[in-house]
């Protein structure tokens, strides 16, 4: 159309604001993240097939996360990191099995939605000015404390958290971890500029963000589908 500038599609793949060293570091981070996500898929299948999910898999996952801060060798760190991804998948298998029993399509929808959110927010952080979103750190820390308080109250009250507070925790947690994708990505870039290139630890941060978004999105889609079925049943009764 007249007066409109043609879009340069080739420029979308360029990241001139990132140095080659930072780009190589990001490549390692996302390669490790991709491997851990594949391990999580295998873990979910293994947990569903053999019903191994329980307290021990949660303790083992916690041990893997702690172990990453103690192990120095990069190859051993990668093994522990992928084991953490596998155990995350195992711990998610009961939720996935429950959703798959009623509507397996929701799992695919949630996974695709999470991938799109993650990619878009990651690219936003990469193309934005350096340190532009680092101010989110303080707000996200406060939001995490509030959500942790809600969860703790729900625990000591025997799971009787009110519906309103549960909605805040569910949707607030979703938006919080979406913002964490932007914040963590820019922090990874700043660490790379400062020559702190622990790509395994950086990949773990993004893995936690990805899984947290996926779980909340899956729960939201499942709840919405249940409400829709209930409404249809009510209409049929009338």
Secondary structure, DSSP 8 states (H G I E B T S, - for coil): -TT-----GGGGG--TTS-HHHHHHHHHHHHHHHHHHHHHHHHHHHHHHH---SHHHHHHHHHHHHHHTT---HHHHHHHHHHHHHHHHHHHHHHHHHHHHHHTHHHHHHHHHHHHHHHHHHHHHHHS-TTTTTTHHHHHHHHHHHHHHHHHHHHHTTS---HHHHHHHHHHHHHHHHHHHHHHHHHHHHHHHTT---HHHHHHHHHHHHHHHHHHHHHHHHHHHHHHHHHHHHHHH-
